[in-house]
Amino acid sequence: MENHLALLGGKLQLYQRSNSRFWQCSASVGGKQWRATTKQENVNLATKVAQD
């Protein structure tokens, strides 16, 4: 099971995969989908990293 959060009006997604302790983020920029790890286990810290 994955946890999902929508940030910045849905433009940024934050999610945690069931097989990972870290939160991941994804966003669509210029018609391309970008994904990255926040390298954070805490959702509050992961949110700050993802928004930066």
C-alpha positions, 0 to 999 in steps of 0.5 A, spaced: 500 500 500 502 506 498 501 513 501 499 519 497 499 527 498 497 532 493 501 539 494 501 545 491 494 544 488 495 537 485 501 540 481 506 536 486 505 529 488 508 526 495 508 518 496 511 513 500 511 506 497 510 500 501 517 497 500 521 504 501 522 508 508 523 514 504 518 519 501 518 520 493 515 526 489 513 527 482 511 533 478 509 535 471 514 540 468 514 542 461 510 536 459 515 531 462 514 527 468 519 528 473 520 524 479 525 524 485 526 521 492 526 526 498 531 521 502 526 523 508 522 518 512 518 524 516 512 526 512 513 533 514 521 534 512 519 530 505 514 535 504 519 541 505 524 538 500 519 536 495 516 543 495 523 546 494 
